[in-house]
Amino acid sequence: MPLKEKLDAFRADVESGTRIPSSVVEKLHRSTEELIASGQAERAKKAGDRAPTFALENTDGQTINLADFLANGPVVLTFYRGVWCPYCNLELQALEEARSDIAARGAQLVAIPMQTAPTSRKSIRDNKLGFPILIDPHGN
């Protein structure tokens, strides 16, 4: 099933009120509306934009520079909230399914969450990921 269909099905399930109270769903909608109104999406990097140079630790505690990845070709960066986010896990699984296509185009896939190394290792295990996760617990 394509990612959009999985996300739509999950959203319908959440909004049905059987998973979480409708008051929480309303808060989620308000938060989404506030984020859209902030204009943050328009300021976000787009496909083809150059990312700023950075160095982050991987799940084994090794410091990795973006330049280390770029030395081997283009990099596809994805950012996600954390292992606790069901939407994020669906996206990570879809990216894992696309990983061989990304590699066939000469690019590498790297994920960056705002979580710790142990929870990132859990993301890798739970989602059966074959691509690296770099740790940015404070969203720097």
N, C-alpha and C positions, 0 to 999 in steps of 0.2 A: 504494500500500500504506500503511495507517495506520502511524503512528510506532511504536506498541506492537509490531506485527508485525515491523517493521524491527529494532527493538531486540532482540526475542526471537530473531530469526534471527542477528543479529550475536553475541549472547551464546552461542547454541548453537555457532556457528562457533568462537568463542574457547575455549569450554569443551571442545571436541572434542580439544584438544591439538595440532592441526595448525598453528595460528598461533603459539602461544607455549607454552613448557613448562608441564606440569601444576603444577610447583612455583610458578610465577609465578601461575597461576590460583588456587592455594591461598592465596597471599599476598593476592591481590585480595579473595578471600572473607573472609579474616580482617580485612582493613582495613574492609570493608563492615560486618561484624559489630561491630567496635569503634566505628565511626561511629554505628551504630544504638544501641548500648549507651550512647553518650555523651549521648543525649537531645537532640542538636543539632537534629534535625528538628522536635521539639516546640517549640523556642525560635525557629524560623525564622518570618519574616513569612509571613502567609497572604494569599490573595486578599482584597482589600478593606482590609487593614491599611495604615496610613500609614507610608511610608518616612521615615527621618530625612533632613533636608536634607543635601545634599552637592554638591560641585563637583568634576568630573573633566574631564580633557582628552579631546577626541574624537580620532579618528585623524589629524586635520590639526593637532593641537596647540592648538586653541582650547579655552579653559575653558568648560564648560557646567555650569550649575546645574540641579538637578532642577526648581527653580521655573520655569526657562525652558520646560521641557516642560509642566509642570503649568498654565502660563498658557494653554495651548491645549487643555486637557482632561485626562482620565485617562491614566495611563502604565502600561504593562505592562513591568515590569522582569524580565529573565531574566539569571541569572548562570551562567557556564560556566567550565570549567577553562582551556581554551585550544584553539588550532587543532590541537594534537597529539592531542586526545581524540576518538576516533571516535564515541563516544556523543554527545558535545557537538555534533559536526558534524551528526549525524542529527537532533538536536533543533533546531539552528539552521535546517536545511533545512525541517523541519516548520513552524517558526514563520514562515519566509518564505512558505510555502504558505498559512498562516493570516493573513498580514499584511493582506490586503484585508478579511477579515472583522473583524479587530480595528479597522481604520480605519473600517469601516462602522458600528461601534458607538461611534465618536467617540474612540477611544483611540489612543495611539502606542506603538510597540514600541521598546524600547531594550535592548541587551545590554551586559553588563559582565563582562569576563573578567579574570583575573589574568595578563595578558600585555602586551607592549609594543605601541606603535603599529604598527610594521612587521608584526608577526605578526597583529595585529588586521586590518590591511588585507588580509593573506593570507586570513584568515577570510572577509572580505567577498567577495574574488575567488573563492576556492575554492567557497564555498557560494552564490554569486550572491545576496548579501543586499542588500535595498533599505532596510534600517533601520540606524540609527546604532549604533556601538559606542563606548562610553566606556571609557577606559583606567584600570585600577586594578591595576597590576602587583604591589602589595604587599598587596592584600586589605584595605585600610583601610576 
